[in-house]
Amino acid sequence: MLPFIYDFMQDELKEIISPTFRVKQIWNWIYHKYIDDFEEMGNIPKDLKQQLKEKFALKPLEIVASQKSIDGSIKYLFRLHDGHTVEAVLLQMKDEEYHEDGALKHQKRYTVCISSQVGCKVGCAFCLTAKGGFVRNLSAGEIVAQLLMIKKVNEIAANRRVNIVYMGMGEPLDNLDNVVKAIKIFSDKDGMAISPNRQTLSTSGLSSKIEKLGRLDLGINLAISLHAVDDELREKLMPINKAYNIASIMDAVRNFPVNARKRVMFEYLVIKDVNDDVASAKKLLSLLNGIKAKVNLIYFNPYGGTEFQRPTPESMQNFQEYLVKRGQLCTIRESKGLDISAACGQLREQKDIS
């Protein structure tokens, strides 16, 4: 099996490809023109094309299913080279807006949620991805290719910036080396040029890995999937809490380098009659004391066979109001894709492809 060219940063390719100026040309074909066949790279000499075909593989994944929601979000199921599957979601965050004179004010704005693993080790009780267990880590190239394929099929121009969230299948910090490499490939100015401050890593709270990521000081945003305000409940929802309890997570977050204009995001999945009461909001406020934080309240997105239920709008609003009235920035995240298989793992489970 040849290595995928997407797995390499420019500096690494320059040690393999000669002359080195060809590397930038090849990256232009891959990341700007979305070409996935060496033969179609017009300004690359024939002998070099042959060498590339002998040294590297292209097409690390293919789309085997997709579902589009009425809100514009699209979920994709990708098959990898070994037959396993992962998901990614394109979220349309804002429509195009125009000035009164008809001039374009701003283009559509997108966020893409991408996977970092086939399956997941964390085993959250509310997550469908966990039901299939952990299979393997994705390579940096397999992470990068998800976004590249989504941009290509949706004809999103190379110079259009998108936001990336490592919040698909898997725990990104459990695959830290490959995720870090993907962050660097995404941000390369000769490639997709997606600044680290447009990239958000969402973690279930591996505190030692949060500290390691912080020391790298990549400039990315951090989101913590908290979901509970005491260790007893969090261990029931997220068994990983036994190894990384809430106190250790908060300590790691307090030491994480945050851009002066940014905040650490705390994702709080709200489940009816489990963690949606005002008493939980009060405990959450205490936990976040001294942290420059933003809380995202997320409606639990039901799927077949789960014991958990979606909270009422009233309980969500009461939770939010308690925090906001006491000075804590808090939003209720708009649920997307409710009419499709939007929860992580749903489309994969439906298709039974793995």
C-alpha positions as CSV (number, residue, x, y, z in Angstrom):
1,M,0.0,0.0,0.0
2,L,1.5,3.3,-1.1
3,P,1.4,6.3,1.3
4,F,-1.2,9.0,0.5
5,I,0.3,12.3,-0.7
6,Y,-2.2,14.1,1.7
7,D,-0.3,12.6,4.6
8,F,2.7,14.8,3.9
9,M,3.5,18.4,4.7
10,Q,5.4,20.5,2.1
11,D,8.7,20.2,3.9
12,E,8.4,16.4,4.0
13,L,7.6,16.3,0.3
14,K,10.6,18.4,-0.6
15,E,12.8,15.7,0.8
16,I,11.3,13.2,-1.6
17,I,10.4,15.2,-4.7
18,S,13.0,16.9,-6.9
19,P,13.3,19.7,-7.9
20,T,11.6,21.1,-4.8
21,F,9.8,23.9,-6.6
22,R,7.5,21.2,-8.0
23,V,6.0,20.6,-4.6
24,K,4.2,23.9,-4.6
25,Q,2.9,23.2,-8.0
26,I,1.6,19.8,-7.0
27,W,0.0,21.3,-3.9
28,N,-1.7,23.8,-6.1
29,W,-3.3,21.1,-8.2
30,I,-4.4,19.1,-5.1
31,Y,-5.6,21.9,-2.7
32,H,-6.6,24.6,-5.1
33,K,-7.9,22.8,-8.2
34,Y,-9.0,19.6,-6.4
35,I,-7.3,17.3,-8.9
36,D,-7.0,13.7,-7.7
37,D,-5.1,12.2,-10.7
38,F,-1.5,12.9,-11.2
39,E,-2.0,12.6,-15.0
40,E,-4.2,15.7,-14.9
41,M,-1.5,17.9,-13.4
42,G,-0.7,19.9,-16.5
43,N,2.6,21.6,-15.7
44,I,4.2,18.6,-14.1
45,P,6.7,16.7,-16.4
46,K,5.8,13.3,-17.6
47,D,8.7,11.6,-15.8
48,L,7.8,13.2,-12.5
49,K,4.2,12.2,-12.9
50,Q,5.4,8.6,-13.3
51,Q,7.5,9.0,-10.1
52,L,4.6,10.4,-8.2
53,K,2.4,7.4,-9.2
54,E,5.1,5.0,-8.1
55,K,5.6,6.8,-4.7
56,F,2.2,8.0,-3.7
57,A,-1.5,7.1,-3.7
58,L,-4.4,9.5,-4.2
59,K,-8.1,9.1,-3.3
60,P,-7.8,8.0,0.3
61,L,-11.6,7.9,0.6
62,E,-14.8,8.0,-1.4
63,I,-18.3,9.2,-0.7
64,V,-20.6,6.2,-0.4
65,A,-23.7,8.0,1.0
66,S,-24.9,11.5,1.8
67,Q,-28.1,13.1,3.2
68,K,-29.1,16.7,2.8
69,S,-31.2,18.5,5.4
70,I,-33.9,21.1,4.7
71,D,-31.6,23.5,6.7
72,G,-28.8,23.0,4.1
73,S,-26.5,20.8,6.2
74,I,-25.2,17.7,4.4
75,K,-23.9,14.6,6.1
76,Y,-21.4,12.4,4.2
77,L,-20.3,8.8,4.7
78,F,-16.8,8.1,3.5
79,R,-15.4,4.7,2.7
80,L,-11.6,4.5,3.5
81,H,-9.1,2.4,1.5
82,D,-9.5,-0.5,4.0
83,G,-13.3,-0.6,3.7
84,H,-14.0,1.1,7.1
85,T,-16.3,4.2,7.1
86,V,-16.3,7.6,8.8
87,E,-18.7,10.6,8.7
88,A,-18.3,14.3,8.2
89,V,-20.9,17.1,8.0
90,L,-21.0,20.3,6.1
91,L,-23.0,23.0,8.0
92,Q,-24.2,26.1,6.3
93,M,-23.9,28.7,9.0
94,K,-25.0,31.8,7.2
95,D,-26.7,32.5,3.8
96,E,-25.4,35.0,1.3
97,E,-26.2,38.6,2.2
98,Y,-26.4,41.6,-0.1
99,H,-26.3,45.3,0.3
100,E,-29.3,47.5,-0.8
101,D,-27.6,48.2,-4.1
102,G,-27.4,44.5,-4.9
103,A,-23.6,44.1,-4.2
104,L,-22.6,41.0,-2.3
105,K,-22.1,41.8,1.5
106,H,-20.8,38.4,2.4
107,Q,-20.8,34.9,0.9
108,K,-22.2,31.7,2.4
109,R,-20.4,30.7,5.5
110,Y,-19.6,27.1,6.2
111,T,-18.4,24.9,9.1
112,V,-17.2,21.4,8.5
113,C,-17.2,18.7,11.3
114,I,-14.6,16.1,10.5
115,S,-13.7,12.7,12.0
116,S,-10.4,11.8,13.5
117,Q,-11.0,8.1,14.2
118,V,-12.9,5.1,13.0
119,G,-15.1,4.5,16.0
120,C,-14.1,5.8,19.4
121,K,-12.6,4.6,22.7
122,V,-14.4,7.1,25.0
123,G,-17.7,5.2,25.1
124,C,-20.1,8.1,25.9
125,A,-23.5,6.7,26.9
126,F,-25.4,9.2,24.6
127,C,-23.2,8.7,21.5
128,L,-24.0,6.3,18.7
129,T,-20.4,6.3,17.5
130,A,-19.4,4.5,20.7
131,K,-21.8,1.6,20.0
132,G,-19.5,0.2,17.3
133,G,-16.3,0.4,19.5
134,F,-12.9,1.7,18.4
135,V,-11.3,0.4,15.1
136,R,-8.3,2.7,14.3
137,N,-7.0,6.2,14.1
138,L,-7.2,8.1,10.9
139,S,-4.0,9.3,9.3
140,A,-3.5,13.0,8.9
141,G,-4.2,12.6,5.1
142,E,-7.5,10.9,5.8
143,I,-8.5,13.7,8.1
144,V,-7.5,16.3,5.5
145,A,-9.2,14.5,2.6
146,Q,-12.6,14.7,4.2
147,L,-12.7,18.5,3.9
148,L,-11.0,18.4,0.5
149,M,-13.7,16.1,-0.9
150,I,-16.5,18.2,0.7
151,K,-15.2,21.4,-0.8
152,K,-14.8,19.7,-4.2
153,V,-18.3,18.1,-4.5
154,N,-19.9,21.4,-3.3
155,E,-17.8,23.5,-5.6
156,I,-16.5,25.6,-2.7
157,A,-13.7,27.6,-4.2
158,A,-10.2,27.1,-2.8
159,N,-10.0,30.7,-1.6
160,R,-13.2,30.4,0.3
161,R,-12.3,29.9,4.0
162,V,-14.3,27.5,6.0
163,N,-14.3,26.7,9.7
164,I,-13.2,23.3,10.8
165,V,-14.4,21.5,13.9
166,Y,-12.7,18.2,15.0
167,M,-16.0,17.0,16.3
168,G,-17.0,14.1,14.1
169,M,-16.4,10.5,15.0
170,G,-13.6,9.8,17.5
171,E,-11.7,11.6,20.2
172,P,-9.2,14.0,18.5
173,L,-6.8,14.0,21.4
174,D,-6.6,10.2,21.3
175,N,-5.1,10.7,17.9
176,L,-3.1,13.8,18.7
177,D,-0.1,13.4,16.4
178,N,-2.2,13.0,13.3
179,V,-4.6,15.7,14.2
180,V,-1.8,18.1,14.9
181,K,-0.3,17.3,11.5
182,A,-3.7,17.8,9.8
183,I,-4.0,21.2,11.5
184,K,-0.6,22.2,10.1
185,I,-1.5,20.9,6.6
186,F,-4.9,22.8,6.6
187,S,-3.2,26.0,7.7
188,D,-0.3,25.9,5.1
189,K,-0.6,29.1,3.1
190,D,0.2,27.3,-0.2
191,G,-2.6,24.8,0.5
192,M,-6.1,25.5,2.0
193,A,-4.7,28.3,4.1
194,I,-7.2,27.8,6.9
195,S,-5.9,29.7,9.8
196,P,-5.6,27.8,13.1
197,N,-8.0,30.3,14.6
198,R,-10.7,28.9,12.3
199,Q,-10.0,25.4,13.6
200,T,-11.6,24.1,16.8
201,L,-10.6,20.9,18.5
202,S,-13.5,19.4,20.6
203,T,-12.4,16.9,23.2
204,S,-14.1,14.9,25.9
205,G,-11.5,16.1,28.3
206,L,-8.2,14.1,28.2
207,S,-6.5,16.6,30.5
208,S,-2.9,15.4,30.0
209,K,-3.4,15.7,26.3
210,I,-5.0,19.1,26.6
211,E,-1.8,20.2,28.4
212,K,0.4,18.7,25.7
213,L,-1.7,20.4,23.0
214,G,-1.4,23.7,24.9
215,R,2.4,23.4,25.0
216,L,2.4,23.2,21.2
217,D,0.7,26.6,21.1
218,L,-0.8,26.1,17.6
219,G,-3.3,28.9,17.9
220,I,-6.4,26.7,17.6
221,N,-9.6,27.0,19.5
222,L,-10.5,24.5,22.3
223,A,-13.9,23.1,23.0
224,I,-14.6,20.9,26.0
225,S,-17.4,18.4,25.9
226,L,-18.4,18.7,29.5
227,H,-22.1,17.6,29.6
228,A,-22.2,17.2,33.4
229,V,-21.3,19.3,36.4
230,D,-20.3,16.6,38.9
231,D,-18.1,13.5,38.6
232,E,-20.8,11.0,39.5
233,L,-23.1,12.0,36.7
234,R,-20.3,12.5,34.2
235,E,-18.9,9.0,34.9
236,K,-22.3,7.6,34.0
237,L,-22.5,9.6,30.8
238,M,-18.8,9.6,30.0
239,P,-16.8,6.7,31.5
240,I,-13.5,8.5,30.6
241,N,-14.2,10.8,33.5
242,K,-12.8,8.0,35.8
243,A,-9.4,8.7,34.3
244,Y,-9.8,12.4,33.7
245,N,-12.2,14.0,36.2
246,I,-13.7,17.4,36.0
247,A,-11.1,19.0,38.3
248,S,-8.2,17.8,36.2
249,I,-9.9,19.1,33.1
250,M,-10.5,22.6,34.6
251,D,-6.9,22.8,35.7
252,A,-5.7,21.9,32.2
253,V,-8.1,24.5,30.6
254,R,-6.9,27.2,32.9
255,N,-3.3,26.7,31.6
256,F,-4.4,26.5,27.9
257,P,-3.2,29.4,25.7
258,V,-6.2,31.3,24.5
259,N,-6.2,34.1,21.9
260,A,-7.1,37.4,23.5
261,R,-10.2,37.6,21.4
262,K,-11.3,34.0,22.0
263,R,-12.8,31.9,24.7
264,V,-12.6,28.3,25.6
265,M,-15.9,26.7,24.6
266,F,-17.7,24.3,26.9
267,E,-20.2,22.1,25.1
268,Y,-23.0,21.0,27.3
269,L,-25.4,18.4,25.8
270,V,-28.7,18.9,27.5
271,I,-30.7,15.8,28.2
272,K,-34.2,15.8,29.5
273,D,-34.4,15.1,33.3
274,V,-30.7,14.3,33.4
275,N,-28.8,17.5,33.4
276,D,-31.3,20.2,32.4
277,D,-32.2,21.7,35.8
278,V,-31.2,25.1,37.2
279,A,-29.3,23.4,40.0
280,S,-26.9,22.1,37.3
281,A,-26.6,25.6,35.8
282,K,-25.6,26.9,39.2
283,K,-22.9,24.2,39.6
284,L,-21.7,24.9,36.0
285,L,-21.3,28.6,36.8
286,S,-19.1,27.7,39.8
287,L,-16.9,25.4,37.8
288,L,-16.2,28.1,35.2
289,N,-15.2,30.7,37.7
290,G,-12.0,32.3,36.6
291,I,-12.1,30.8,33.1
292,K,-12.7,33.0,30.0
293,A,-15.4,30.7,28.7
294,K,-18.4,30.4,26.4
295,V,-21.1,27.8,27.1
296,N,-22.9,26.2,24.1
297,L,-26.1,24.4,25.2
298,I,-26.9,21.7,22.7
299,Y,-30.2,19.9,22.4
300,F,-29.7,16.1,22.6
301,N,-30.3,14.7,19.1
302,P,-32.3,11.5,19.5
303,Y,-31.6,8.3,17.6
304,G,-33.3,4.9,17.6
305,G,-32.7,2.8,20.7
306,T,-31.5,5.5,23.0
307,E,-32.9,5.9,26.5
308,F,-32.3,9.7,26.5
309,Q,-34.8,12.3,25.4
310,R,-34.6,15.8,23.9
311,P,-35.1,18.6,26.5
312,T,-37.9,21.1,26.3
313,P,-37.3,24.6,24.9
314,E,-38.4,26.0,28.3
315,S,-35.7,24.1,30.3
316,M,-33.0,25.2,27.8
317,Q,-34.1,28.8,28.1
318,N,-34.2,28.6,31.9
319,F,-30.7,27.1,31.9
320,Q,-29.4,29.8,29.6
321,E,-31.0,32.7,31.4
322,Y,-29.6,31.6,34.8
323,L,-26.0,31.8,33.3
324,V,-26.5,34.9,31.3
325,K,-28.0,36.9,34.1
326,R,-24.9,36.1,36.1
327,G,-22.5,37.3,33.4
328,Q,-21.7,34.0,31.8
329,L,-21.7,34.1,28.0
330,C,-24.0,31.3,26.9
331,T,-25.8,30.4,23.7
332,I,-28.3,27.7,22.7
333,R,-26.9,26.1,19.6
334,E,-29.4,25.7,16.8
335,S,-29.9,22.1,16.1
336,K,-29.2,21.2,12.5
337,G,-30.0,18.1,10.5
338,L,-32.9,16.9,12.6
339,D,-34.6,15.6,9.5
340,I,-31.6,13.5,8.5
341,S,-29.1,11.2,10.3
342,A,-27.4,14.1,12.0
343,A,-26.1,12.4,15.2
344,C,-22.5,11.1,14.9
345,G,-22.6,7.5,13.8
346,Q,-26.2,7.5,12.6
347,L,-25.6,7.4,8.9
348,R,-22.9,4.8,9.3
349,E,-25.2,2.7,11.5
350,Q,-28.0,2.9,8.9
351,K,-25.8,1.9,6.0
352,D,-24.1,-0.9,8.1
353,I,-20.9,-0.2,6.2
354,S,-17.7,-0.7,8.2
